[in-house]
Amino acid sequence: MALSDHERKLLDEMEAALEQEDPRLLSTLTGKARTRQGSRALLGLSILVIGLLVLISGLIAKATAVGVIAFLISLTGLILIITNIKVSSTPVRVKKPGWGNNLEQRWDRRNNDN
């Protein structure tokens, strides 16, 4: 059963109000998650570069402890970069039926039984 114009307008108003109140909840419910992966990857890159610069400094100063610490800093930056790379094996994302779909099906069943 299709929504009337009044119901559709009311639903749009409710969605706009929800988006203003809690955009994180709306993005979670719609599946459009807004993440900060790009900034995390950039942070990882900067940590990696700093670690490599400290590593070179440790090599020049012939300080083994500085070299080990710099290696760990570089490794941390590399791990941040790798964990934030998004690789999709399937080009098409199949949307699983969620609670909204279940509610819609229950609504349709209730209205069709009358």
C-alpha positions in Angstrom: 0.0 0.0 0.0 1.5 3.3 -1.0 1.8 6.3 1.3 -0.5 9.3 0.9 1.0 12.7 0.2 0.4 13.8 3.7 2.1 10.7 5.1 5.1 11.1 2.8 5.4 14.8 3.7 5.2 13.9 7.4 7.9 11.1 7.0 10.2 13.6 5.2 9.8 16.1 8.0 10.6 13.4 10.6 13.6 12.3 8.7 14.9 15.9 8.4 14.4 16.4 12.2 16.2 13.2 12.9 19.1 14.2 10.7 19.4 17.5 12.6 19.2 15.9 16.0 21.4 12.9 15.5 23.2 12.5 12.2 25.2 9.6 13.4 22.1 7.6 14.1 20.6 8.4 10.7 23.8 7.4 9.0 23.8 4.1 10.9 20.1 3.4 10.0 20.5 4.3 6.4 23.8 2.4 6.0 25.6 5.5 4.9 28.2 5.5 7.6 30.3 8.7 7.8 33.7 7.6 8.9 37.0 9.4 9.2 39.1 6.8 7.5 40.9 9.3 5.3 42.1 11.4 8.2 43.2 8.3 10.1 45.2 7.1 7.0 46.8 10.6 6.8 47.7 10.4 10.5 49.2 7.0 9.9 51.3 8.4 7.0 52.5 11.3 9.1 53.5 8.9 12.0 55.3 6.7 9.5 57.3 9.6 8.1 58.2 10.8 11.6 59.2 7.3 12.6 61.5 7.0 9.5 63.1 10.4 10.2 63.8 9.4 13.8 65.1 6.0 12.5 67.6 7.8 10.2 68.6 10.1 13.1 69.2 7.0 15.2 71.4 5.5 12.5 73.4 8.7 12.2 73.9 8.9 16.0 74.6 5.2 16.2 72.0 4.9 19.0 70.4 1.4 18.9 67.7 2.3 21.4 66.5 5.3 19.3 66.5 3.1 16.2 64.3 0.4 17.9 61.9 3.1 19.2 61.8 4.7 15.7 61.1 1.3 14.1 58.1 0.8 16.5 56.8 4.3 15.7 57.1 3.6 12.0 55.4 0.2 12.4 52.5 1.9 14.3 52.0 4.3 11.4 52.1 1.5 8.9 49.5 -0.4 10.8 47.2 2.6 10.9 47.5 3.0 7.2 46.8 -0.6 6.4 43.8 -0.9 8.8 42.1 2.1 7.2 42.4 1.0 3.6 39.0 -0.1 2.4 39.1 -3.0 0.0 35.9 -4.2 -1.5 35.9 -7.7 -3.0 32.4 -7.4 -4.5 31.5 -4.3 -6.5 27.8 -4.5 -5.6 26.7 -4.3 -2.0 23.8 -6.5 -1.1 21.6 -4.9 1.4 20.4 -7.2 4.1 16.9 -6.8 5.3 17.0 -4.8 8.5 14.5 -3.8 11.2 13.0 -1.1 8.8 12.2 -3.7 6.2 10.7 -6.0 8.9 8.5 -3.2 10.1 7.4 -2.4 6.6 6.5 -6.1 5.9 4.5 -6.3 9.2 2.7 -3.0 8.2 1.8 -4.4 4.8 0.6 -7.7 6.3 -1.6 -5.9 8.8 -3.1 -3.6 6.2 -3.7 -6.4 3.6 -5.5 -8.6 6.1 -8.3 -6.0 6.6 
